[in-house]
Amino acid sequence: MGWFTPDIKTMDDLFVHQLRDIYYAENQITKALRQMIAKATDQQLKAGFEKHLQETKVQIDRLEQVFKLHGVDIGGVSCPAIDGILTEANEIVGEVADKAVLDAALIAAAQAVEHYEISRYGTPIAWAKELGRNDCAILLAKNLDEEKATDQKLTTMAEGRVNRRAA
């Protein structure tokens, strides 16, 4: 499905497409988080990634609830944006030999992912409300709140000690 294709004709179609996009992204992110957990050397960072992996699984469950509430099949669509962000993160992290710098790079990569997710949840929340689907909007808003909280925790960790150690 490309920009302005006949597959998207209504706001409802657009809403479902956005759900499929973020569903795909969340599933890709679970794979990436497992790799990030394995590479992190800072124990607090590792624990934070483990916690966010569990949150992401719950977020996927919420997305599946939204699909069901909205009466559409659960499924994702390929998302070149998240694929690109994860590919870039993997390339940068793969080039870092110094463990302290590696942890800083992992935080930067994780924040790029979080910022993408934050940008992708806001729109379907607004669309769900316009479509009279406050039940869906509430579930999506929970995911958005968790993404914002994770981003803040990563910032605190980076500014608190990880970046200093890397420098």
C-alpha positions in Angstrom: 0.0 0.0 0.0 1.5 3.3 -1.0 0.6 6.9 -0.6 -2.9 7.7 -1.9 -3.6 4.2 -3.1 -7.2 3.0 -3.6 -6.8 0.7 -0.5 -7.4 3.7 1.8 -10.8 5.3 1.0 -12.1 6.3 4.4 -10.9 7.6 7.7 -11.7 4.1 9.1 -9.4 2.6 6.4 -6.7 5.1 7.4 -7.2 4.2 11.1 -6.9 0.5 10.5 -3.8 1.0 8.3 -2.2 3.0 11.1 -3.0 0.3 13.6 -1.4 -2.3 11.3 1.7 -0.1 11.0 2.2 0.3 14.7 1.4 -3.4 15.3 4.2 -4.4 12.9 6.5 -1.9 14.5 5.8 -3.1 18.1 6.5 -6.7 17.0 9.8 -5.7 15.3 10.7 -3.8 18.5 10.3 -6.9 20.7 13.0 -8.6 18.5 15.3 -5.6 18.7 14.9 -5.3 22.5 16.0 -8.8 23.0 19.3 -8.0 21.2 19.7 -4.7 23.1 19.3 -6.6 26.4 22.0 -8.9 25.4 24.4 -6.1 24.4 23.8 -3.7 27.3 26.5 -3.7 30.0 25.0 -1.2 32.4 22.8 -3.2 34.7 20.2 -0.5 35.1 20.0 -0.1 31.3 19.7 -3.9 30.9 16.9 -4.0 33.5 15.2 -1.0 31.8 15.2 -2.8 28.5 13.9 -6.0 30.1 11.0 -4.0 31.7 10.2 -2.3 28.4 10.2 -5.6 26.6 7.5 -6.8 29.0 5.6 -3.5 28.5 5.9 -3.9 24.7 4.3 -7.3 24.9 1.4 -5.8 26.9 1.2 -3.0 24.3 0.9 -5.6 21.5 -1.9 -7.2 23.5 -3.7 -3.8 23.8 -3.3 -3.3 20.0 -4.9 -6.8 19.5 -7.8 -5.7 21.7 -8.2 -2.6 19.6 -8.3 -4.7 16.4 -11.0 -6.9 18.0 -13.0 -4.0 19.4 -12.9 -2.4 16.0 -14.0 -5.6 14.3 -11.0 -6.1 12.0 -8.5 -8.9 11.7 -5.3 -8.6 13.7 -2.2 -8.1 11.5 0.6 -5.8 10.5 1.7 -4.0 7.4 5.4 -3.6 6.6 6.7 -0.4 8.0 9.9 0.8 6.3 10.3 3.6 8.9 10.8 1.3 11.9 12.8 -1.1 9.8 15.1 1.8 8.9 15.4 3.0 12.4 16.2 -0.5 13.7 18.7 -1.1 10.9 20.5 2.1 11.6 20.6 1.4 15.3 22.0 -2.1 14.7 24.7 -0.7 12.4 25.8 2.0 14.9 25.7 -0.4 17.9 27.6 -3.0 15.9 30.5 -0.5 15.4 31.1 0.3 19.1 33.8 -1.6 20.9 34.0 0.5 24.1 31.3 -0.9 26.5 30.5 2.5 28.1 30.1 4.1 24.6 28.0 1.0 23.6 25.6 1.7 26.4 25.3 5.4 25.3 24.7 4.2 21.7 22.0 1.8 22.9 20.2 4.5 24.7 20.3 6.8 21.6 19.0 3.9 19.5 16.2 3.2 22.0 15.2 6.8 22.1 15.0 7.0 18.3 12.6 4.0 18.5 10.6 5.6 21.3 10.3 8.9 19.4 8.9 7.0 16.4 6.4 5.2 18.6 5.3 8.4 20.3 4.7 10.0 16.9 2.7 7.0 15.6 0.4 6.6 18.6 -0.9 10.2 18.8 -2.6 10.2 15.4 -4.7 7.0 15.8 -5.8 8.2 19.2 -7.2 11.3 17.5 -8.7 9.3 14.7 -10.3 6.8 17.1 -12.0 9.6 18.9 -13.3 11.1 15.6 -14.6 7.7 14.6 -16.5 7.5 18.0 -14.1 4.7 19.2 -13.2 6.1 22.6 -12.7 2.5 23.8 -9.9 2.2 21.3 -8.5 5.6 22.0 -8.2 4.7 25.7 -6.1 1.6 25.0 -3.9 3.4 22.5 -3.4 6.3 25.0 -2.1 3.8 27.6 0.5 2.7 25.1 1.5 6.3 24.3 1.8 7.1 28.0 4.2 4.1 28.5 6.3 5.2 25.5 6.6 8.7 26.8 7.6 7.3 30.3 10.2 5.0 28.8 11.7 7.9 26.8 12.0 10.0 30.0 13.6 7.1 31.9 16.2 6.7 29.1 16.9 10.5 29.2 17.4 10.4 33.0 19.7 7.3 32.7 21.7 8.9 29.9 22.1 12.3 31.5 22.6 10.8 35.0 25.6 8.6 34.4 25.8 6.6 31.1 26.8 9.6 28.9 29.3 10.7 31.5 30.9 7.3 31.7 31.0 7.1 27.9 32.8 10.5 27.7 
